[in-house]
């Protein structure tokens, strides 16, 4: 009958609304889970650096910054990676050139530990990397 058809349509619409709400909650939960997983990975990474550190406090800070930069790179957060690598310069015990090479070596090492391939060429051709090098190489005027 017409009444049963109408009730069935209403039930279907309500079910569709509930399904959409459940899907939204699921997507939010998955997003939170991914964020938590990334944060856990970063903290575990830092723990390994701290436990294995045999150098000075500034060397440990340098390693932590480079490790955080790697995590940012892994999440395609190139601006954060750029910021952290630039910040690590202040803690680096080596020349700027050696520090830049160390960043690449570190990223390659971290990728190897995760069992993934590190594409050095892709990184060094990225806009964020090019900007970082310009910041590092730029000579400040004397006052």
N, CA, C and O atoms as a DFTB+ gen file, in Angstrom:
572 C
 N C O
     1  1       0.841      -1.194       0.000
     2  2       0.000       0.000       0.000
     3  2       0.876       1.244       0.000
     4  3       2.088       1.177       0.205
     5  1       0.238       2.364      -0.232
     6  2       0.921       3.659      -0.312
     7  2       1.552       4.021       1.034
     8  3       2.665       4.546       1.076
     9  1       0.859       3.747       2.111
    10  2       1.343       4.062       3.457
    11  2       2.606       3.262       3.784
    12  3       3.563       3.812       4.329
    13  1       2.614       1.994       3.460
    14  2       3.786       1.159       3.717
    15  2       4.982       1.615       2.881
    16  3       6.115       1.622       3.362
    17  1       4.730       1.988       1.659
    18  2       5.787       2.490       0.789
    19  2       6.392       3.764       1.367
    20  3       7.611       3.934       1.374
    21  1       5.530       4.660       1.851
    22  2       5.990       5.917       2.447
    23  2       6.834       5.645       3.699
    24  3       7.877       6.268       3.897
    25  1       6.379       4.721       4.533
    26  2       7.121       4.371       5.749
    27  2       8.476       3.748       5.394
    28  3       9.484       4.023       6.045
    29  1       8.486       2.934       4.391
    30  2       9.734       2.304       3.947
    31  2      10.713       3.357       3.423
    32  3      11.913       3.281       3.689
    33  1      10.202       4.332       2.684
    34  2      11.054       5.416       2.178
    35  2      11.616       6.238       3.327
    36  3      12.797       6.587       3.312
    37  1      10.794       6.554       4.323
    38  2      11.266       7.301       5.497
    39  2      12.340       6.520       6.243
    40  3      13.368       7.073       6.634
    41  1      12.092       5.242       6.434
    42  2      13.066       4.389       7.111
    43  2      14.387       4.367       6.339
    44  3      15.464       4.451       6.931
    45  1      14.292       4.255       5.031
    46  2      15.483       4.251       4.183
    47  2      16.250       5.568       4.312
    48  3      17.475       5.560       4.425
    49  1      15.543       6.693       4.295
    50  2      16.182       8.007       4.425
    51  2      16.872       8.148       5.781
    52  3      17.994       8.649       5.861
    53  1      16.202       7.707       6.844
    54  2      16.793       7.774       8.179
    55  2      18.039       6.891       8.257
    56  3      19.052       7.271       8.844
    57  1      17.945       5.725       7.664
    58  2      19.090       4.812       7.650
    59  2      20.257       5.423       6.883
    60  3      21.415       5.272       7.272
    61  1      19.944       6.107       5.800
    62  2      20.982       6.752       4.988
    63  2      21.668       7.859       5.789
    64  3      22.891       7.992       5.736
    65  1      20.893       8.651       6.529
    66  2      21.451       9.716       7.368
    67  2      22.354       9.111       8.440
    68  3      23.455       9.606       8.679
    69  1      21.889       8.043       9.082
    70  2      22.693       7.382      10.111
    71  2      23.985       6.821       9.517
    72  3      25.052       6.931      10.121
    73  1      23.884       6.228       8.351
    74  2      25.069       5.687       7.685
    75  2      26.079       6.793       7.391
    76  3      27.277       6.609       7.604
    77  1      25.608       7.929       6.907
    78  2      26.496       9.062       6.632
    79  2      27.168       9.554       7.909
    80  3      28.358       9.868       7.900
    81  1      26.415       9.623       9.012
    82  2      26.986      10.054      10.288
    83  2      28.052       9.069      10.764
    84  3      29.105       9.475      11.256
    85  1      27.777       7.799      10.616
    86  2      28.742       6.775      11.024
    87  2      30.000       6.860      10.164
    88  3      31.111       6.720      10.675
    89  1      29.833       7.088       8.873
    90  2      30.994       7.219       7.985
    91  2      31.840       8.429       8.370
    92  3      33.068       8.347       8.360
    93  1      31.203       9.548       8.709
    94  2      31.940      10.736       9.133
    95  2      32.713      10.464      10.417
    96  3      33.873      10.856      10.542
    97  1      32.069       9.792      11.374
    98  2      32.746       9.456      12.630
    99  2      33.923       8.525      12.369
   100  3      34.985       8.675      12.972
   101  1      33.735       7.578      11.483
   102  2      34.807       6.648      11.137
   103  2      35.985       7.384      10.506
   104  3      37.137       7.116      10.848
   105  1      35.708       8.305       9.593
   106  2      36.774       9.087       8.962
   107  2      37.508       9.933       9.992
   108  3      38.734      10.031       9.945
   109  1      36.778      10.549      10.924
   110  2      37.408      11.329      11.993
   111  2      38.292      10.440      12.863
   112  3      39.415      10.808      13.210
   113  1      37.772       9.273      13.207
   114  2      38.528       8.345      14.047
   115  2      39.786       7.866      13.333
   116  3      40.850       7.779      13.946
   117  1      39.674       7.557      12.051
   118  2      40.847       7.135      11.278
   119  2      41.883       8.245      11.189
   120  3      43.084       7.985      11.266
   121  1      41.428       9.470      11.030
   122  2      42.335      10.616      10.985
   123  2      43.056      10.776      12.323
   124  3      44.265      11.006      12.358
   125  1      42.315      10.654      13.413
   126  2      42.922      10.748      14.745
   127  2      43.914       9.612      14.966
   128  3      44.986       9.815      15.537
   129  1      43.554       8.425      14.514
   130  2      44.439       7.272      14.649
   131  2      45.732       7.487      13.870
   132  3      46.812       7.170      14.369
   133  1      45.637       8.017      12.660
   134  2      46.828       8.287      11.855
   135  2      47.710       9.325      12.535
   136  3      48.932       9.178      12.573
   137  1      47.091      10.376      13.072
   138  2      47.846      11.414      13.780
   139  2      48.548      10.820      15.001
   140  3      49.722      11.100      15.244
   141  1      47.829      10.001      15.765
   142  2      48.402       9.371      16.954
   143  2      49.533       8.429      16.565
   144  3      50.562       8.379      17.238
   145  1      49.346       7.689      15.490
   146  2      50.373       6.775      15.014
   147  2      51.631       7.531      14.591
   148  3      52.745       7.113      14.904
   149  1      51.451       8.637      13.884
   150  2      52.593       9.466      13.475
   151  2      53.322      10.021      14.689
   152  3      54.552      10.028      14.732
   153  1      52.561      10.485      15.673
   154  2      53.166      11.046      16.884
   155  2      53.912       9.964      17.660
   156  3      55.003      10.213      18.171
   157  1      53.338       8.773      17.752
   158  2      53.997       7.659      18.432
   159  2      55.299       7.302      17.728
   160  3      56.318       7.071      18.379
   161  1      55.265       7.259      16.413
   162  2      56.475       6.953      15.648
   163  2      57.555       8.007      15.905
   164  3      58.729       7.676      16.069
   165  1      57.147       9.274      15.939
   166  2      58.095      10.361      16.198
   167  2      58.701      10.225      17.593
   168  3      59.908      10.396      17.762
   169  1      57.874       9.921      18.591
   170  2      58.360       9.788      19.963
   171  2      59.279       8.578      20.117
   172  3      60.279       8.648      20.831
   173  1      58.950       7.474      19.457
   174  2      59.821       6.299      19.500
   175  2      61.158       6.608      18.832
   176  3      62.213       6.170      19.291
   177  1      61.096       7.351      17.765
   178  2      62.293       7.761      17.043
   179  2      63.176       8.610      17.958
   180  3      64.387       8.404      18.030
   181  1      62.556       9.566      18.658
   182  2      63.296      10.415      19.585
   183  2      63.896       9.593      20.717
   184  3      65.026       9.842      21.137
   185  1      63.150       8.620      21.207
   186  2      63.638       7.786      22.298
   187  2      64.907       7.045      21.880
   188  3      65.864       6.961      22.650
   189  1      64.912       6.512      20.669
   190  2      66.096       5.811      20.168
   191  2      67.284       6.770      20.108
   192  3      68.399       6.405      20.481
   193  1      67.047       7.988      19.642
   194  2      68.124       8.976      19.547
   195  2      68.661       9.310      20.933
   196  3      69.874       9.379      21.132
   197  1      67.765       9.517      21.886
   198  2      68.176       9.887      23.242
   199  2      68.942       8.746      23.903
   200  3      69.990       8.970      24.509
   201  1      68.428       7.533      23.789
   202  2      69.064       6.375      24.417
   203  2      70.437       6.103      23.812
   204  3      71.374       5.754      24.530
   205  1      70.560       6.260      22.504
   206  2      71.825       5.953      21.832
   207  2      72.792       7.134      21.816
   208  3      73.897       7.018      21.287
   209  1      72.390       8.268      22.388
   210  2      73.232       9.462      22.342
   211  2      74.428       9.320      23.277
   212  3      74.283       8.974      24.449
   213  1      75.588       9.590      22.744
   214  2      76.794       9.561      23.563
   215  2      77.516      10.905      23.510
   216  3      78.612      11.048      24.053
   217  1      76.903      11.879      22.860
   218  2      77.544      13.178      22.702
   219  2      77.021      14.213      23.678
   220  3      76.409      13.894      24.698
   221  1      77.281      15.446      23.335
   222  2      76.869      16.563      24.178
   223  2      75.381      16.841      24.029
   224  3      74.700      16.251      23.191
   225  1      74.896      17.753      24.863
   226  2      73.485      18.135      24.805
   227  2      73.145      18.765      23.459
   228  3      72.079      18.506      22.900
   229  1      74.061      19.603      22.932
   230  2      73.778      20.243      21.642
   231  2      73.775      19.219      20.505
   232  3      73.016      19.362      19.547
   233  1      74.618      18.190      20.605
   234  2      74.610      17.132      19.586
   235  2      73.303      16.344      19.645
   236  3      72.757      15.954      18.613
   237  1      72.804      16.111      20.868
   238  2      71.537      15.406      21.005
   239  2      70.409      16.258      20.433
   240  3      69.533      15.745      19.736
   241  1      70.427      17.562      20.728
   242  2      69.402      18.453      20.187
   243  2      69.456      18.447      18.657
   244  3      68.422      18.415      17.990
   245  1      70.666      18.477      18.117
   246  2      70.836      18.425      16.664
   247  2      70.195      17.157      16.097
   248  3      69.430      17.219      15.134
   249  1      70.510      16.011      16.696
   250  2      69.972      14.738      16.211
   251  2      68.450      14.699      16.328
   252  3      67.773      14.175      15.443
   253  1      67.911      15.250      17.413
   254  2      66.455      15.278      17.590
   255  2      65.795      16.158      16.533
   256  3      64.753      15.800      15.983
   257  1      66.401      17.305      16.251
   258  2      65.846      18.199      15.228
   259  2      65.872      17.543      13.848
   260  3      64.905      17.640      13.093
   261  1      66.968      16.885      13.527
   262  2      67.065      16.202      12.230
   263  2      66.067      15.039      12.179
   264  3      65.451      14.788      11.144
   265  1      65.915      14.338      13.297
   266  2      64.928      13.256      13.359
   267  2      63.511      13.770      13.174
   268  3      62.712      13.168      12.457
   269  1      63.201      14.895      13.826
   270  2      61.875      15.504      13.657
   271  2      61.685      15.993      12.222
   272  3      60.586      15.915      11.673
   273  1      62.763      16.497      11.621
   274  2      62.691      16.940      10.223
   275  2      62.385      15.750       9.314
   276  3      61.611      15.868       8.364
   277  1      62.993      14.612       9.613
   278  2      62.709      13.396       8.845
   279  2      61.232      13.026       8.963
   280  3      60.582      12.702       7.970
   281  1      60.710      13.079      10.191
   282  2      59.286      12.751      10.401
   283  2      58.396      13.720       9.624
   284  3      57.397      13.310       9.033
   285  1      58.759      15.000       9.624
   286  2      57.987      15.996       8.867
   287  2      58.057      15.680       7.370
   288  3      57.052      15.764       6.665
   289  1      59.237      15.322       6.899
   290  2      59.417      14.952       5.492
   291  2      58.546      13.747       5.140
   292  3      57.926      13.712       4.077
   293  1      58.503      12.765       6.033
   294  2      57.693      11.570       5.810
   295  2      56.212      11.899       5.682
   296  3      55.474      11.214       4.974
   297  1      55.781      12.960       6.376
   298  2      54.374      13.374       6.323
   299  2      54.150      14.427       5.242
   300  3      53.074      15.019       5.156
   301  1      55.177      14.658       4.417
   302  2      55.127      15.653       3.334
   303  2      54.897      17.062       3.857
   304  3      54.336      17.905       3.157
   305  1      55.334      17.321       5.098
   306  2      55.255      18.664       5.672
   307  2      56.608      19.334       5.430
   308  3      57.446      19.428       6.326
   309  1      56.791      19.789       4.208
   310  2      58.092      20.304       3.781
   311  2      58.467      21.602       4.489
   312  3      59.647      21.852       4.736
   313  1      57.484      22.423       4.815
   314  2      57.776      23.681       5.513
   315  2      58.342      23.393       6.899
   316  3      59.291      24.044       7.334
   317  1      57.768      22.432       7.582
   318  2      58.260      22.071       8.919
   319  2      59.642      21.438       8.814
   320  3      60.522      21.729       9.624
   321  1      59.835      20.577       7.826
   322  2      61.141      19.964       7.617
   323  2      62.203      21.041       7.409
   324  3      63.279      21.001       8.005
   325  1      61.875      21.997       6.553
   326  2      62.795      23.094       6.248
   327  2      63.135      23.873       7.521
   328  3      64.303      24.165       7.779
   329  1      62.121      24.204       8.307
   330  2      62.314      24.959       9.549
   331  2      63.216      24.186      10.521
   332  3      64.147      24.754      11.092
   333  1      62.939      22.900      10.702
   334  2      63.700      22.100      11.665
   335  2      65.152      21.909      11.229
   336  3      66.060      21.968      12.058
   337  1      65.372      21.683       9.945
   338  2      66.749      21.542       9.468
   339  2      67.513      22.849       9.640
   340  3      68.673      22.847      10.051
   341  1      66.863      23.956       9.326
   342  2      67.518      25.257       9.497
   343  2      67.863      25.487      10.966
   344  3      68.942      25.981      11.292
   345  1      66.945      25.128      11.834
   346  2      67.159      25.283      13.278
   347  2      68.307      24.392      13.761
   348  3      69.039      24.762      14.679
   349  1      68.461      23.227      13.144
   350  2      69.508      22.296      13.565
   351  2      70.912      22.827      13.273
   352  3      71.886      22.377      13.876
   353  1      71.013      23.779      12.351
   354  2      72.326      24.362      12.035
   355  2      73.002      24.941      13.271
   356  3      74.221      24.852      13.420
   357  1      72.199      25.540      14.162
   358  2      72.755      26.180      15.361
   359  2      73.389      25.170      16.308
   360  3      74.251      25.525      17.112
   361  1      72.965      23.916      16.214
   362  2      73.469      22.872      17.115
   363  2      74.536      22.005      16.469
   364  3      75.183      21.205      17.145
   365  1      74.720      22.156      15.176
   366  2      75.633      21.282      14.455
   367  2      77.086      21.621      14.774
   368  3      77.478      22.788      14.755
   369  1      77.880      20.593      15.068
   370  2      79.293      20.826      15.370
   371  2      80.163      20.953      14.118
   372  3      81.361      21.217      14.220
   373  1      79.567      20.766      12.942
   374  2      80.355      20.758      11.708
   375  2      80.043      21.979      10.846
   376  3      79.169      22.783      11.172
   377  1      80.772      22.098       9.747
   378  2      80.545      23.204       8.814
   379  2      79.166      23.066       8.181
   380  3      78.527      22.018       8.267
   381  1      78.728      24.131       7.552
   382  2      77.409      24.100       6.914
   383  2      77.347      23.042       5.818
   384  3      76.354      22.327       5.688
   385  1      78.402      22.951       5.042
   386  2      78.443      21.958       3.965
   387  2      78.364      20.547       4.528
   388  3      77.601      19.715       4.037
   389  1      79.162      20.282       5.567
   390  2      79.134      18.955       6.185
   391  2      77.773      18.673       6.816
   392  3      77.294      17.539       6.791
   393  1      77.159      19.702       7.377
   394  2      75.839      19.537       7.993
   395  2      74.804      19.155       6.947
   396  3      73.985      18.265       7.176
   397  1      74.837      19.823       5.800
   398  2      73.894      19.507       4.722
   399  2      74.084      18.061       4.266
   400  3      73.108      17.336       4.069
   401  1      75.323      17.647       4.101
   402  2      75.594      16.258       3.717
   403  2      75.116      15.293       4.798
   404  3      74.604      14.215       4.498
   405  1      75.288      15.692       6.065
   406  2      74.824      14.859       7.167
   407  2      73.305      14.701       7.157
   408  3      72.791      13.623       7.455
   409  1      72.584      15.778       6.813
   410  2      71.122      15.687       6.723
   411  2      70.732      14.603       5.720
   412  3      69.882      13.758       5.999
   413  1      71.366      14.642       4.553
   414  2      71.046      13.666       3.506
   415  2      71.417      12.252       3.946
   416  3      70.659      11.308       3.724
   417  1      72.584      12.113       4.569
   418  2      72.991      10.799       5.080
   419  2      72.013      10.302       6.141
   420  3      71.644       9.128       6.153
   421  1      71.598      11.202       7.027
   422  2      70.665      10.828       8.098
   423  2      69.327      10.388       7.523
   424  3      68.775       9.369       7.937
   425  1      68.804      11.154       6.568
   426  2      67.524      10.802       5.954
   427  2      67.628       9.434       5.268
   428  3      66.712       8.615       5.351
   429  1      68.752       9.202       4.594
   430  2      68.964       7.920       3.927
   431  2      69.021       6.787       4.953
   432  3      68.462       5.712       4.736
   433  1      69.694       7.038       6.058
   434  2      69.790       6.041       7.133
   435  2      68.416       5.751       7.737
   436  3      68.054       4.593       7.948
   437  1      67.655       6.813       8.014
   438  2      66.322       6.636       8.607
   439  2      65.405       5.859       7.660
   440  3      64.628       5.009       8.095
   441  1      65.503       6.155       6.377
   442  2      64.690       5.435       5.390
   443  2      65.070       3.960       5.379
   444  3      64.207       3.083       5.337
   445  1      66.366       3.701       5.417
   446  2      66.838       2.317       5.437
   447  2      66.319       1.554       6.637
   448  3      65.954       0.384       6.524
   449  1      66.284       2.213       7.793
   450  2      65.771       1.563       9.004
   451  2      64.286       1.253       8.891
   452  3      63.794       0.307       9.507
   453  1      63.569       2.057       8.099
   454  2      62.141       1.795       7.886
   455  2      61.912       0.836       6.722
   456  3      60.783       0.423       6.456
   457  1      62.987       0.492       6.037
   458  2      62.865      -0.416       4.905
   459  2      62.266       0.234       3.672
   460  3      61.641      -0.429       2.845
   461  1      62.466       1.544       3.561
   462  2      61.940       2.254       2.393
   463  2      63.086       2.901       1.626
   464  3      64.179       3.090       2.161
   465  1      62.830       3.232       0.391
   466  2      63.821       3.876      -0.472
   467  2      63.763       5.386      -0.252
   468  3      62.680       5.970      -0.250
   469  1      64.907       6.014      -0.069
   470  2      64.971       7.468       0.068
   471  2      65.376       8.064      -1.268
   472  3      66.423       7.720      -1.815
   473  1      64.553       8.950      -1.789
   474  2      64.797       9.591      -3.075
   475  2      65.496      10.931      -2.842
   476  3      64.850      11.972      -2.721
   477  1      66.816      10.883      -2.782
   478  2      67.610      12.083      -2.534
   479  2      67.355      13.138      -3.597
   480  3      67.208      14.322      -3.292
   481  1      67.304      12.700      -4.839
   482  2      67.123      13.637      -5.946
   483  2      65.810      14.408      -5.815
   484  3      65.766      15.616      -6.049
   485  1      64.762      13.714      -5.447
   486  2      63.459      14.359      -5.278
   487  2      63.516      15.416      -4.176
   488  3      62.961      16.505      -4.320
   489  1      64.190      15.086      -3.079
   490  2      64.302      16.047      -1.976
   491  2      65.100      17.271      -2.398
   492  3      64.643      18.399      -2.211
   493  1      66.283      17.067      -2.962
   494  2      67.142      18.213      -3.271
   495  2      66.578      19.081      -4.392
   496  3      66.966      20.241      -4.530
   497  1      65.671      18.534      -5.190
   498  2      65.027      19.337      -6.232
   499  2      63.760      20.031      -5.733
   500  3      63.176      20.848      -6.444
   501  1      63.337      19.705      -4.510
   502  2      62.099      20.293      -3.983
   503  2      62.293      21.780      -3.692
   504  3      63.399      22.236      -3.400
   505  1      61.203      22.511      -3.777
   506  2      61.244      23.951      -3.518
   507  2      61.690      24.241      -2.087
   508  3      62.454      25.177      -1.850
   509  1      61.215      23.441      -1.137
   510  2      61.572      23.650       0.270
   511  2      63.080      23.499       0.473
   512  3      63.689      24.288       1.195
   513  1      63.682      22.496      -0.155
   514  2      65.118      22.270      -0.024
   515  2      65.894      23.418      -0.671
   516  3      66.873      23.908      -0.108
   517  1      65.456      23.839      -1.845
   518  2      66.125      24.944      -2.533
   519  2      66.067      26.223      -1.690
   520  3      67.055      26.951      -1.588
   521  1      64.906      26.489      -1.091
   522  2      64.774      27.671      -0.225
   523  2      65.686      27.554       0.990
   524  3      66.312      28.530       1.404
   525  1      65.755      26.361       1.551
   526  2      66.611      26.126       2.711
   527  2      68.067      26.422       2.373
   528  3      68.762      27.094       3.135
   529  1      68.523      25.926       1.243
   530  2      69.911      26.175       0.843
   531  2      70.162      27.658       0.603
   532  3      71.228      28.170       0.947
   533  1      69.193      28.349       0.019
   534  2      69.347      29.795      -0.187
   535  2      69.466      30.520       1.145
   536  3      70.266      31.445       1.283
   537  1      68.670      30.103       2.126
   538  2      68.748      30.719       3.460
   539  2      70.120      30.483       4.081
   540  3      70.699      31.381       4.693
   541  1      70.626      29.282       3.919
   542  2      71.901      28.913       4.533
   543  2      73.066      29.616       3.854
   544  3      73.984      30.101       4.516
   545  1      73.020      29.666       2.543
   546  2      74.148      30.189       1.774
   547  2      74.174      31.711       1.738
   548  3      75.234      32.315       1.572
   549  1      73.013      32.326       1.892
   550  2      72.965      33.791       1.784
   551  2      73.905      34.432       2.805
   552  3      73.923      34.079       3.984
   553  1      74.665      35.366       2.309
   554  2      75.638      36.059       3.151
   555  2      74.963      37.275       3.766
   556  3      74.372      38.100       3.068
   557  1      75.063      37.368       5.079
   558  2      74.464      38.514       5.761
   559  2      75.397      39.715       5.623
   560  3      76.612      39.579       5.768
   561  1      74.829      40.896       5.343
   562  2      75.679      42.079       5.199
   563  2      76.325      42.457       6.530
   564  3      75.729      42.303       7.596
   565  1      77.537      42.946       6.443
   566  2      78.236      43.380       7.662
   567  2      77.685      44.704       8.120
   568  3      77.297      45.554       7.318
   569  1      77.657      44.862       9.430
   570  2      77.126      46.115       9.995
   571  2      78.236      46.971      10.540
   572  3      77.980      48.060      11.053
